[in-house]
Amino acid sequence: MKILKNDSVAVSRSNVWHAPKSAANKKVEINPGWDISGAKFRVPGTASFAEMKSRKVELSEEVLKDSLAVLLERMATEGQLNLGSQSEELARAVYPDDKGILLDAYNELLNTKEKAAPDLSRKQLEKLIKSKVEANQLNYGAVVAHLLKKVFPGNGKMDMDALMDLLKVRNQSTIYESVLKARSRLSGGDAGKMKSALSKAEDLCKQSAESTDMLKDVFGGQAAQAAVIYKAIGEKLKHLRQQADTNITVDYNGDAAQMGVSAYALFNKQSIHLLADVASQKDQVESLMTLIHEAAHLVSRDIDDLGYYTAPGFVTASETVKINNAAHFEEVPRRLLKESLYKGLKFVPKAASSGGQMDTENIREEVSKTLDRLWKKSADVHDILATIRLQQAEKDNSKMEKYKGKLKYFSEGLGLTLHQQRNSEPVITGLDLALIEGIAHAFHLLNAKAGTMPVIQNSDMSKYEIVKATILHAMNEQRLPFSDPQKNRALFSWFDYNLGEITSMNADVVMGGPAKK
């Protein structure tokens, strides 16, 4: 995968590959390879805060408020907060008894620039606020600042019940509980289903290797090599089936679902990690495709993620890209199952660009690739933190000792808490994991809109500048991952500068070995 900025470190062949939750069985629109239906922003729950207390994590009330404000603003943007029931209180804050509407408070809450207070009763104001909630047009920074007064009533304590009352729904999709459940062995009920699915996926790969016409339609001049790789994928699936108890882990805490990750493969360990819905075969076809996709990564570190199924440019990718891209190995099995979105279509590579100003389609392809990279690197940071936390639970503190300085640096750049803790040694908390998974989820959401993003360019801008400006415009319009444009710009630059560092640390911590250069 190519980094647009010349002095950035390439991040392909990173040994850890994430596959997004697929929406291939849905109507094609925007960028349907990114299924955002099940992913949500989350806030730490009771278990997370209890663990922080038991591990003697010391955070100032200001840091805790600021961190929760970020999480709640993200949740508000996604419509997860119970704001309808808060309309009366919000109206009262803007329209106190006997004082009428406070103009500054009104403008701040409703994102307006009125020069005089509008002539509204409190009931009319309340109705207006409700309409703005439904239209997703409130200033959620102001909303959350008001709501947090309930969570932190001023007595030096935090009211957990008040925090939970802000949520529309209280379950794993909105509450982060414990990373200790994030990498579990297959449950008894899922183990049998998984072995059966691995066997079916293996058979599909054998059939794919013998489907000459389909191989030519998809891989062109690389059809013969694709057949060889399909056979190798089948062997990897067989190995996973035989070693399912040790080489397959499952996320039963929901971290992967919230970030939009269906699975990832660890080449050095020849293992895969799955979303709980994949393990339970909630969608059998997509589970089969996920297994084939991840097993392709286990065949060779040269098989990377160079474009996901249905992503912009997927059909017109070069033969070199297709033979080295895991998602393209989903296509022949999909055709065999009659589940392809491209039935009968020949994948013809697009002619090389002649240079000059990029057209809108090319820009959006590059935007999607860049957002994909940002998403993957965010997920990689999450995996680093989660892995070190799980190692500590097993009394192994070696990676924390090795990387605690860099983790504090990561924390500062990403808006986590490790660098702000008062305890002598940094502690990875559920709050930190919720914050970083929120960043990954935000890039996941943004990439779902890549196909329709307004393109920001002029004739003097380089390709890198066009892509960056387009993404930053989308981040600020969507108010994600932050509502503050300066924070979004700083975050983009931080990832741009630290991609290689993340890749290297992820390979060591998660993979247990160096990244391939």
N, C-alpha and C positions, 0 to 999 in steps of 0.2 A: 504494500500500500504506500503510495507516494505522499509525502508531506508537501503541502503547497509552499511552505516557506523554505528557502534554499538551505538555511543553516540549521534546520531542525533535523533531529535524528530519525531515521526510518523506523517505523514501528511494526512492520510486517515480520513474519516468522517469529512471533513473540512467545511461542509455545503455549499460549493460553488463548483459546478462541471462544468468543461468545456468539451465540446465535439468538437473534431476536425472536420473540413470540410471533409466529407466522399467522397471517390472515389470508392465506392462499385460497381458502374455501369461501371467502367473502367476495362481494362485488368489487371489481378493481376501480379504485378511485384514490386520488392523492398519491400516497405511497403505501399501498395496502400491505406490503411486507411487514409493516410495523403495526401490530395489533395493540391498540392502546386501551382496549375495553376492560381488561382485568387489572391494569396497573394503576396504583393510586399513591399519592403522597401520604406519609404516615407521621404520627407523633409518638414518642415513647410512652409506654403504658406503665402500669403500677409495677410490674416485674422489673422493668428497666430501671426505674427510679429506686426500687428497693435494692437492686444490685449495686447501684452507685453508692448508696448509703453503706451497704455492707463492706464495700471495697474502699470506704473512706475517701471518696472523691470530694474534693473541696472546690466549689465554684461560687463566685460571687453571685448575688441575686441579679445583678445587672447582666452578667454573662448568660445566666440561665434565661432571663427574660428575652434577651436579644436572640438567643438560639431558638427558643420557642416561637418568637415572633416570626422568624424566617419560615419555620415549619408551618405555622398556622396561616401565614400569608399564602404560601404555596397551596395549602389545602383549600383556602377560600377561593383562590383562582379556579380551582377544580370543582368548586361547588360542594365541598365536603363539610363545611361548617353549618351549624344550625342557625343561620343568620336571620331567617324569617321570624323566629321567636325573639330575636334580639332587637327587632325594629323599633319597638316602643322605647326601649332603653336608649338606643342610639338617637332617637328623636328627642328624648328628654335631655341628652347630653348637648345637643345642638340648640335646644329650645328649653332652657331651664325655667322653672316657675317664675312668673312675674317679670321675666327679663326679655321675652321675645327671642327671636332667632339671633344667635351669635354669628355674625357674618363670617369671621375667619374659620370657625368650626364648621359652618355650613359648606364653605368652599373647599375646605380640606377633605371632608367626608365624601362629598358628592362630586369631587373632581371638577368643580366649576370655577369661574372667575367673575362672579357677580360683584358689582360695585356697591350695591345696596341690598340689604336683607329682603328677601321676597316676602310678600304679604300672604303668609300661610298660617293656618292654625296648626297646633301640634298634631292633630289627627291627620290633616292633609300632608304634613311633613312625614309622618309615619308611613302613610300610603305611598308617598314618593320614594321613600327609602326602600320599601318592599319592592317597588317596581325596578329600582336600580339593582337590588340584589338579584332579581330574576334575570336582568339584562347583563349581569356581571360587570357593572360599571362603577361600583364603589371604589374608593381609595382604601384598599385593604390594609395598608399600613396604619391608617387612622382607625379603622375598625378594630384591628387586632390590638392596637395600643389601648383602646377602651376595654376590650374583653379581658386583657391580661390583668386589669385592675381587680377582677374577681378572683383570678388564679393566685395573685399575690396581693392579699388584702392589706398589707402594710404592717403585719405583726412579725415579720421575719420568717414566716412560714409559707409553704406552697399548698394550695388547696387542690388536691388531685381530683376530687369529685367535680369541682368547678371546671377543671380542664376537660374532663371526660364529657361534661354536659355540653360543651361546645361542638361536639361531633354529632353529625346526623346519624351515623351508624357506628356501633362499637363492635368491631371484630378484627380479624387479622389483616383485613384490607386497609384499615385506618390506624391500627395500633401496633407499634413495634414492641414486642415483648422480650425475646431472648435469642441471641445469635447462637446459643448452644444447640438449638434445634435446626440450624440452617444447613448443617452438613451431617445428615444422619444416614445410616444404612437403610436399604430398602425395608419397608415394613412388611410384616408377614403377608398382608393382603396384596401388596404391590409386587412382591417378589415373583410370584407365579405369573402374573400378568406381564411383567417385564421380560421374563425368559421366553414367554410365548411370542411377544412382540419382536424380540431380538432374532428369533428363529424366522419369523415372517420377513423381517427386513433383510436377513441373510439370503433368503430365497429370492426376494425381489432383486437383489444385487446380482445373483447368478443369472437370472432372466435378463437383466439389463445388459450384462456382458455379452449376451448372445443376440441382442436385438439390434442387428446391424443397421437397418434403415433408420431407426430412431437415433442411434449413436451418430450417424452421419448428419442427420437433421440438426442435432444439437451441437455436436463437437466438430463437425466439418472434417478437416484434414487431420484432426487429432482423435478421430473415432477409434482407431486401433489401440492407441494408448489409453483412451478412456475405458475400453473393455478390460484392459489389464488392471486398471485402478479399481474398477467395479469388483473384480475378483478379489483384489486385496482388501477392499472394504468388507466384503463378505467374510473374509477370514478374521478381520478385526471384530466383527459382530459376533462371530462364533466364539472368539476368545472372551469377549465381554460376557456372553451368556454363561460360559464355563466358570468365569471368575466374578460373577455378579455380586457375590457377598463381599468382595474386597475392592473391586474396581469400579463400582458404581455407588455414588452418593446422591442423596436427595435433599432438597431444601424444603423442610416442613415448617419453617418459620415464615415463609412468604417473601424473603428478601428478593429472590430472583423474579418473582411475579411483579413486584412493585417496580423493579428496574426494567421490566420488559425482556428479561433474559429467559429463554426456554431451556438452555443448556450451555455447558462449555466442556471442552476437551483438554486434558492435560497430557501432552505428547510424551514427556519424559517418564511419566508414571503410567502411561497407557490406560488412563481412566477417564471417566466422564462424570459430570455432575448435572443433575436434572431438576427441572421444575417439578413440583409435586404432581401437577396435572398431567405431565408427560409420563411420570412413573405410574400413575393410576390409569393411564390410557383414556383420559376424558374425551379426547378427540383422537381416534385410532389412526387416521391417516396422517395427521400432523405429528403424532408421536412417532410413527414409523419414519417420517421424513427427518425428524430431529435426530433419531438414532443413526440414520444413514449419513446425515450431514456431519455429526460429531465423529463417527467412525472414519469418515474421509480424512479428518484432521489427524487421526491416529496412524494413517498410512504413511504420511510424509509431512514433515514440517514445512515443505514447500506448498502444501495445499492450505491456503489461507482463506480469509474472508475478504474477498475483493468486490463484493456486491451481493446483497441478499436477494432472495426470490422476490420478483416483482419490483425491485428497486429500479430507479431510473437507469437506463443503459444495460439492463440485464440481458435483453434479447440481442443487443447489438455489440456485446463485448467481443474483444478480439479472441482468437483461438488460444493464444497464450494465457489470457486471463481465465478463460473457461476451464482449461485443463488444470489450472491451479486454484480454482475457486470451489469451495465445498458446496455452495448452494446450487451450482450447475449440476452436481451429481444427484440432486433431488429430481431433476426434470424427467429423465427416462423412467424411473420408478413411478412418478406421478402419471405418466402416459400409460404405463402398464395397468395402473389402477383406474384409469379414466378419470383422473382427478387433476389433470393439468389445466392451467389457464391458457396454455399455448398449444393446444391440441393441433397437430398437423403442421405447425408453423416451423419453418426453417430459420434457425438462428444465424443471421447473416451479419458479420462484423461491419460496423460503420466505418466508412472511409476516414482516414486520418485527417485531422483538421489542417487546413491550409494556413492557419495563423490568423492574425488580425483580431478584431473584437469578437468575443465569444457570443454566440446566440443564447437566447434564454434557456433552451433545453440543455445546452452544455453547461451553463452556469448552475442550473438546478441539479445536474448530475454531480458536479463538484461540491455543491452545497450539501447534498445528501451524503457524499463520501466523507466530507469533513465532519458533519454532525455524527455520522456513524463512528468516526474515530474518537470524537469527544465523548460519545456515549460509552464506547468500549473502555477508554482510559478511565472514565469515572467508575465504571464497574470494576476495573482492575484495582483502583484504589480501595474500593469497598472490599474486594477479595483480600487484599493485603491486610487491612485492618481486621477483618473477620477471622482470617487464618491465624494471625498473631494472637488474637483474643482466645481462639480455640486452643492454640498451643499452650497458652498460659493456664487454661483450665486443666490441661494435662501436666501441669508443673514444669513446662518447658518455656523458659523466659529468654532463650538465646537470641531469637530474632528481635524481640523488643529491645534487648540490650544493644544489639548491633545497629538498629535503625532508629532508636528513640529520638536522636537529633533530627533526622530527616523526617520522621513522623510529625514532629513539632512544626517543622517547616511546611510540610503538607497541610497540617492543620491550619496554619496561618493563612495560606493561600486559598484554602477551600472553605474557610469560615467554620471550622470545627472547634472543639474545646480543648484539645490536648495541650496547646501552647498557653492556655489561660488558666489551667488548673493550678491550685495552690499546693497540692500534695507534692511530695518530693520526687516521686516517679510518675510519669504520665500513665493514665489508665484509659483504655479504649472502652467507651461506654455505648449503651444503646442510643443515647442522644447523638453521638458522633456518627454511628452507623445510619441512623435515620436521616441525618443531614446529608451524608454522602450519597445514600441511595436516592435521596430527593434530587440531587444534581443529575444523577444518571437518568432518573425518570423524566426530568425536565428535557434533557437532550433527546430522549426517546419520544416524547410528545412533539418536540420541535421537528424531528425528522419525519414524523407522520404528515407534516405540513410542507415538506420540502418541494413537493410537486406543484404547489400553488403559491409559494412565497413570492412577494414582490421583489424583483431584482433591483439592486441598487448599484448603478454603474455610470461611469462616463468615460469618454475616450482616453483620458489621461491615467486611468486606473489599471494596475496590473491584475492578472487573474487572481492572485492572492488577495489583493485589496478588494476586488469585487465580491469574492466569496465571503470574506470577513465582514464587509459592510452589510451584505445581505443577511448573514446570520445574526449579527448584532442588532439589526433593525427588527428581525423576527423575535429575538430574545426580549427586546424592550417592549415590543407591541404585546407580546404574550405575558410580559412581566415574569419571565422565568429564565434561569433559576432564581433570580432576584428581581425585586421591583425597582431597584436602584440601577440606572444605566451604567454608572461608573463601576459598580460591582460586577456587572455583566461583562464589561470591557476588560476589567482586571482579571476575571476568571478565564475568559477566552485567551488572553495573553499568557496567563499562568500555565494553562495546559499546553499552549504552543511551545513554551520554553521548556517544559518539564516532561514532555512525552517520552523521551529516551530514559529519563530517570525512573519514571513509573514502570516502563517496560522491564528495565533491569531489575528493579526491586520485586516486581511481580513474579518474574522468572525465578528469582532466588527464594522468595518466601512461599509462594503458592506452588510453584513447580518443583522447587528443590534442586534447581540447576540453572546454568547460565542461558540467556537467550541466544538464539542463533543469529549471527550477524548477517 
